């Protein structure tokens, strides 16, 4: 044979079952796989999502259920929205500040390049009143089962100092629960 066949599992994923379990357990993500080259997970919407995530990988986002409104920032810092209806797919290049916003009963299938050693994901918050930068959280995202988004949210929302705009004084409200 001219090539070596890798020894790898080829999981048959029950997407409906995973979405049902995420709702039942209240969890927000379920990692489907993580290899040296790629990772995939199912994400359930977070009604309080407001930060902009910047990562070194592309993302392919497929709307399994519900509509995604992907807020993103241009190189000039202008916020725009890409709408991804149910059944549609979006390709997002690396390093685009983005904020995927969709309802808690909506689900996205996300495929990304696995992070290389030393790569850092960043989470940025901006003032809802004047759009000034509020806070940054940084994580090495090597396994989505650790749920870095929830960790970033806890750090941000548990600090009134982080949520207070130094320009206009607006305090971003914290959600009742994460």
C-alpha positions as CSV (number, residue, x, y, z in Angstrom):
1,X,0.0,0.0,0.0
2,X,1.3,3.5,-0.8
3,X,0.0,5.1,2.4
4,X,-0.6,4.2,6.0
5,X,-4.2,4.1,7.1
6,X,-4.5,5.9,10.5
7,X,-6.0,4.2,13.4
8,X,-8.8,6.5,14.4
9,X,-12.3,6.3,15.7
10,X,-15.0,7.5,13.3
11,X,-17.8,8.5,15.6
12,X,-21.3,8.5,14.5
13,X,-22.7,11.5,16.4
14,X,-26.3,11.7,17.6
15,X,-26.8,15.4,17.3
16,X,-30.4,15.4,18.5
17,X,-29.4,13.4,21.5
18,X,-26.6,15.8,22.4
19,X,-28.8,18.8,22.0
20,X,-31.4,17.2,24.3
21,X,-28.7,16.4,26.9
22,X,-27.4,20.0,26.8
23,X,-30.9,21.3,27.6
24,X,-31.5,18.7,30.3
25,X,-28.2,19.3,32.0
26,X,-28.0,23.1,31.5
27,X,-24.5,22.7,30.0
28,X,-23.6,25.0,27.1
29,X,-21.1,22.9,25.1
30,X,-20.4,19.3,24.2
31,X,-17.0,18.4,22.6
32,X,-17.5,15.9,19.7
33,X,-13.8,15.3,19.0
34,X,-10.4,16.8,19.4
35,X,-7.5,15.6,17.2
36,X,-4.1,17.0,16.4
37,X,-5.7,18.8,13.5
38,X,-9.3,19.7,14.4
39,X,-11.9,20.0,17.0
40,X,-15.7,20.1,16.9
41,X,-18.3,20.8,19.4
42,X,-22.0,21.5,19.8
43,X,-22.8,24.9,21.4
44,X,-26.0,25.9,23.0
45,X,-26.9,29.6,23.0
46,X,-26.0,31.9,25.9
47,X,-28.6,34.6,26.3
48,X,-26.1,36.9,28.0
49,X,-23.3,36.6,25.5
50,X,-21.7,39.9,24.8
51,X,-17.9,39.5,24.5
52,X,-15.9,39.3,21.3
53,X,-13.8,36.1,21.0
54,X,-10.5,36.3,19.1
55,X,-8.9,33.0,18.2
56,X,-6.0,31.9,15.9
57,X,-8.2,29.4,14.1
58,X,-10.8,29.5,11.4
59,X,-14.3,28.5,12.5
60,X,-17.0,26.8,10.5
61,X,-20.4,27.4,12.2
62,X,-23.5,25.4,11.1
63,X,-26.9,26.4,12.5
64,X,-28.4,23.1,13.6
65,X,-31.4,24.7,15.2
66,X,-32.4,28.3,15.4
67,X,-30.7,31.4,13.9
68,X,-27.2,32.7,14.7
69,X,-26.5,36.4,14.7
70,X,-22.7,36.5,14.5
71,X,-21.6,40.0,15.7
72,X,-18.1,40.8,14.6
73,X,-15.7,43.7,14.5
74,X,-14.0,44.9,11.3
75,X,-10.3,46.0,11.2
76,X,-11.6,49.6,11.8
77,X,-13.5,48.4,15.0
78,X,-17.0,48.7,13.5
79,X,-19.4,46.2,14.8
80,X,-21.4,44.3,12.1
81,X,-23.8,41.3,12.2
82,X,-23.8,38.2,9.9
83,X,-27.1,36.3,10.1
84,X,-26.8,32.5,9.7
85,X,-30.3,31.0,9.4
86,X,-31.1,27.4,10.6
87,X,-29.6,24.9,8.1
88,X,-27.0,27.4,6.9
89,X,-23.2,27.5,7.4
90,X,-20.7,30.3,7.9
91,X,-16.9,30.3,7.4
92,X,-15.0,32.7,9.7
93,X,-11.3,33.5,9.1
94,X,-8.8,33.4,12.0
95,X,-8.4,36.5,14.3
96,X,-11.8,38.0,13.6
97,X,-13.3,39.4,16.8
98,X,-16.7,37.7,16.9
99,X,-19.6,37.2,19.3
100,X,-21.9,34.4,18.4
101,X,-25.4,35.2,19.7
102,X,-28.3,32.8,19.6
103,X,-31.1,31.7,21.9
104,X,-30.6,29.1,24.6
105,X,-32.8,26.7,22.6
106,X,-30.7,27.2,19.5
107,X,-27.6,25.1,18.6
108,X,-24.5,25.5,16.5
109,X,-22.1,22.8,15.2
110,X,-18.7,24.4,15.3
111,X,-15.5,23.0,13.7
112,X,-12.2,24.6,14.2
113,X,-8.5,23.9,13.7
114,X,-7.1,22.5,16.9
115,X,-4.9,25.1,18.7
116,X,-1.1,24.8,18.4
117,X,1.0,24.8,21.6
118,X,1.2,28.3,22.9
119,X,-1.7,29.8,21.0
120,X,-4.0,32.0,23.1
121,X,-7.7,32.8,22.7
122,X,-8.8,36.2,23.9
123,X,-12.2,37.4,25.1
124,X,-12.9,41.2,24.9
125,X,-15.8,43.2,26.4
126,X,-16.8,46.7,25.4
127,X,-19.1,49.2,27.1
128,X,-22.7,48.8,26.0
129,X,-23.1,52.6,26.3
130,X,-20.1,54.1,24.7
131,X,-18.3,51.1,23.1
132,X,-15.0,51.7,25.0
133,X,-12.9,48.6,25.9
134,X,-13.8,47.2,29.3
135,X,-11.8,44.0,29.9
136,X,-9.9,41.1,28.4
137,X,-9.6,37.5,29.5
138,X,-7.0,35.1,27.9
139,X,-6.9,31.3,27.8
140,X,-5.0,28.5,26.1
141,X,-8.0,26.6,24.6
142,X,-6.8,23.0,24.2
143,X,-9.9,21.2,25.2
144,X,-13.5,22.6,25.0
145,X,-14.6,20.3,27.7
146,X,-13.0,22.8,30.1
147,X,-15.5,25.4,28.8
148,X,-13.2,28.4,28.6
149,X,-16.1,30.7,27.6
150,X,-17.9,30.1,30.9
151,X,-14.6,30.6,32.8
152,X,-14.1,33.9,31.0
153,X,-17.6,35.0,31.8
154,X,-17.3,34.1,35.5
155,X,-14.1,36.1,35.8
156,X,-15.7,39.1,34.1
157,X,-19.1,39.1,35.6
158,X,-17.9,38.4,39.2
159,X,-15.9,41.7,39.1
160,X,-17.8,45.0,39.2
161,X,-14.4,46.7,38.5
162,X,-14.1,44.8,35.1
163,X,-17.7,45.6,34.2
164,X,-17.4,49.4,34.9
165,X,-16.5,51.7,32.0
166,X,-13.7,54.0,32.9
167,X,-14.9,56.5,30.3
168,X,-18.6,56.9,30.9
169,X,-19.1,55.0,34.3
170,X,-21.7,52.6,32.9
171,X,-21.7,49.2,34.8
172,X,-22.5,46.3,32.5
173,X,-25.1,44.2,34.4
174,X,-24.3,40.7,35.4
175,X,-26.7,37.9,34.3
176,X,-28.7,36.1,37.0
177,X,-26.8,32.8,36.3
178,X,-24.1,31.6,34.0
